[in-house]
Amino acid sequence: MEWLYKNWKKFGKNFEEGGKLSWLSSFYDAFDTFLFTPQTTAKRNGTHIHDGSDSKRTMILVVIALVPALLFGMFNVGYQHLLATGQLAAGMTAALWWKAFGFGLLAVLPFIIVSYAVGLGIEFVVAQIKHEEVAEGFLVTGFIIPLIVPINTPLWQVAIAVAFAVIFAKEVFGGTGYNIFNVALIARAFLFFAYPSHMTGDEPFIRTGGTWGWDGGHALVDGFSGATPLTQMATGTPVSQSFWDMVNGLVPGSVGETCIWAIALGACLLIATGVASWKTMLATFIGGGLTAWLFNVTCTSFPAVSLSVQSSWLLTLSHPLEPSAVSGFTASSSDL
């Protein structure tokens, strides 16, 4: 590792001022601080923390916390596909389990690639133009965006939404730390208002066709509906999923939003490492609950559907991975 570090630093001299690749200094700095722990700390006077940890490592912890939701989301995408096409009529087997995960992996991976390629591409270009370091906030933002969109959202729409969010919700305000909006939320809101037919209804949340040519052409089961539990409640239709299906995330929904225990695992990691505050997370649910209660008791012009829902179900429908699983962390960084 020491040999690799020395040669990497030797190669880095090409990017220093006066070097033949100095115009790409921001690119080198981004990879340098991502791959290796920074060797510089604050001066030995004043109230500074003398530690090699930096924002990139904090962001990586948040990405790790999101991995359980991503992995389960991949499985659920495949599970909902198999369920809709009748392949689970005889029950789940080990072979079908791996097929579900593989199908979901192929379906979700392009969203991650597009999100990072577009978002980081813009961040790199802007940093180079401004002669600044590449901001690390998009490490998390680029991971969250694929988790909060329906699986049938066209990739070109995701690309446009990411570009819009990074430019108009972040860079125009001055970049990391200056933006007043959550970048991932703006991308989701952009998709919702610009392409509503791909974000709501019965069709966006279940991949009934094939993925990259794999496992397509199956007929749908009789009476198939891709409606989410909330959609069923809003239309007065009996909810077809059980309480434990919703707890375990085996319901239609955006990729990473359905599984409560996967999101809770990430939250526990963030709390245990001190990255997030449990108080902020709790305040998210209290604020959401009070707001819902306020609307239910004051709005009489339309039926309050949520009043007819069993109270024990409300938690299964209110976990906020749309916008993110890390609400405690977003309070200290608006860049997500």
N, C-alpha and C positions, 0 to 999 in steps of 0.2 A: 504493500500500500504506500509506503514511503517513497519507493521508486516511482510509482504512478503519480504521486503528489508533486514530486520534484519536476518530473517531465511536463506535467500539466502547467505548473507555474512557469516553466521555461517557455512553453508554447504561448503562455499568456502575455509575454513581453511583446508579442506582435500586436497586441491590442492596446498597449499603453500609448500615451500621447507621443506622437512622432513615429510610431510603428506603422508597418504597411497595412495593418488591419485596424487601425485606431478608430475608424468610422463604424466599427462593429463592437466597440468596447462594451456597450450595454448588454449585448448578447453574451459575451464572454463572462461578464460579471454575474449575470443571471445563473448561468450554469455553474460557475465557480462557487457561489454561495449556496447553491442547491446541493452540489455534490460533496462539498467539504465544509466542515465547521469553520466559521470565520476566526481568524487569528488575532483580530484587532478588538480591543475593548476600550471602554471609556478611560479617561485619564484618572490617576489615582487621587484625585481631589474631588470634593463635592459628593452629593448623594446619588451615586451611580451604582448600578448592579454590575459587578465585574464577572460576567458570565459569557460563555460562547453561544448561548441560546439566542435565537433571533426570531423574527416574525415567521420566516419560512418554516422553522421547526414547529412553531405553534400551529401554523396552518396545516402541516402534515398530520399533527395529532387530530385535528378536526376531520381531515380526509379519512384517517383510519377509523374514526368514530362513525363515519357514514358508510363504511364498507359493509357492515351487517345488513343495513337497509338495501344497499345495492345488490348484494348476493341473493337475498330473499326476493327482491324485486325481479331479478332475472328468472329465478325459479317460478315465481307466480305468473310471469308473462307466458312461460311455456305451459304451466298448469292450466291457466285459463284457456289457452289454445287447445290443449288436449280435451278439456272438459267440453268446450263448445263444439268440437268435431266428433264427439262421442267415443274417443279413444280410451276413456276411463270407465266405460260402462262395466267392465269386468273388475274394476278396482285398480289401485295403484300398485305397480311392481317396481323392483329396483331398476329394470331396464327403462320403464316409463319415467321414473324419477330423473334419471340421467338425461333422457330425451327432453324432458321439460326444461331442465337447467341448460342444456346445450342449445335448445331452441331460443330460450330467453337471452342467453349470452350473445348469440348471433344477432338478435333483434336489438339489444340495448347497446352493444359495443359501438356501433356507428354513431349513436347519439353522443357518446363520450368523446369520440374522435372529433366529430364536427364541433362540439362545444369548445374543446381545448384548442383546436386548430384555428378557429375563427377568433376566439377571445384572446388567446395568447399571441396570435399573430398581430392583432391590433395593438396589444400592450407593448410588444417588442418594437413595433414601428414607432409608436408614440414616444417611448422611452429614448429611442435612438435620435429622433428629431429634437427632443428636448434636452438631450445629453444628460439623462438621468438614469438611475438604476431602474431595472424592471420591477414593477410592483409585484408582491407575492400574493395579493388578495385573490387573484383569479384561480389560484390552486384549489381553493374551496368553491368559489363561484362556478367554475367549470365542471365541478363534480356534482354540485347540487342541481344545476339546470336539467340534466338528463333524468334526474329523479322526480322532478315535479311536472313533467309533461306526459301526456298520454302516449302509449306505445305506437299509435298509428299516425302521429304527427309527422308530416313530411320533413325530411332532413333539410330541405332548402328553407323551410319556414323557421326551423330551429336556428339555422345559420343567420338569417336576417334578424331574428329576435336577439340573438347574442350580440351581433354587431350593433344593433340599435341600443341595447342596454349598456354595453361597455362605453360607447361613444357619448350617448346623450344622458346617461345616468351616472357616469363616472368621470370620463376624461374632460368633458366641458366644465366640470366643477373644479378641475385641477388635479384629478387623479386620486390615488389611494389616500384615505383619511380626510378628504375634502368633500366627497360626495355625500349628499343628504338622503339618498335613496338606496335601498337594498338592490344591488344589481340583478341578482337572481329573480327577485320579485318583479322587477321591471320587465325582465325577459318574459316571465309568465303572464304578466298583465298585457304586454304587447301582443302575445299570441292570442290571448283571450279576446281582445277587442278587434284585432286585425283579421283573425281567422276563427271566428266563433264556431263554425260548423265542424272544425277539427279539434275543438277543445271541450265540447259539451255533447250531450245526447247519448245514444246507445252504442254508437259505432267506434268512437276513438280509443276505447280502453281495452279492447280485446283483439289480438291479431288472429283473425279467423283464416287468413290465407297463409301462404308459405313465407319463409324468411330466406331471402337470397336463393330462392328456388327450392328450398328444402321443406318437405312435409306440406305442400300445398295440394289443392284439389279435393280436399275432404268435404263431404256434405255436412251441413250443420245439423245438430240434433233438433228434433221437433220442439217447437215452442222456445227456441233459443232467444235470449235477450242479453244484450251487453250492458244493461243499465246498472249503475252503481247503487249501493244501498240508499244513498241520499236522493238519487233520482227516483227510485221506487217510492220513497217516502213522499217526495214532492208531488208525485202524480197520484198518490193515494193507493198505490199498488202494494200488496203485502210483500214484505221483504223476504226474498228467497234464500238469503244466507242466515246462518245461525249466529248467535252471539259469539261463540268461540271461533267461528270462521272469520269474523271481523277482528277479533283479538289476534288471531294467528296470521291475518292478512290474506287469507284465501278468498279474496273478493276482487271484482274489477275495480280499477283505479289507476292513478298515475303510478309510474314504475316503482318509486321508493316510498310511497306514502301509506301503504296499506297495513304493514306489520307493526303492531304496537311494541312487541318485545324486542324486535330488531332495532327500532328507534330508541327504546329504553336502554338497550345495551350501550349504544353510542352516547346517550346522555350520561350514563353512569361513568363512562370513561372520561368524559370531559369534566365532570364534577370531581372525580378522583384525582385527576391531574391538575386541577385548579384552573383549567382553561375557561370553564364556564361556571356560572353561578346558579345554584339550585333555586335561589330566591327569584331570579329573573325568569327561570323556566316556570316556576309555580305561578308567578304573576301573569304569565301568558295565559294559563288556563283560567285563573280567577277573572282576569279582564275579559276573556272571551265568554266565560259563563255569565258574568254580570251583564255584558252587552246583549247576549241572546235573551236573557231573562227580561231585560228592559224592553227589547223589541216585542217580546211576547205579551207583555202586560200593557203596552201602550198602543200597539198597532192593531186596530180592529177592522181595518178595511179589507183585509185578506186573511184566510185561515192560517193560523200559526201551526204549521205541520209538526214542528219539533215538540209541541206540547203533547202530541199523541204518541210520542216515542217513549219506550221504557227508559227510565232515568239511567239504568245500568248500561244502556247502549250508547249514551252520549259520549263517554270517554273514547269509545271505539271509533267515533266519527269525528272527533275534534282534535286529534293529535296533529300538530302543525308541521309536518314535513312539507306541506305546501304552505309556507315557503321553505322551511328547513327543519332538520332534526336538532338544530343547535341554537335554539332561540336564546339560550343563556349566553352563548358566545356572540350572537349578533348585537347584543346590547353594547359590547365594547368595541365592535368593529362594524361599521356600516358598509364595509367594502364587500361583504359576502354577496 
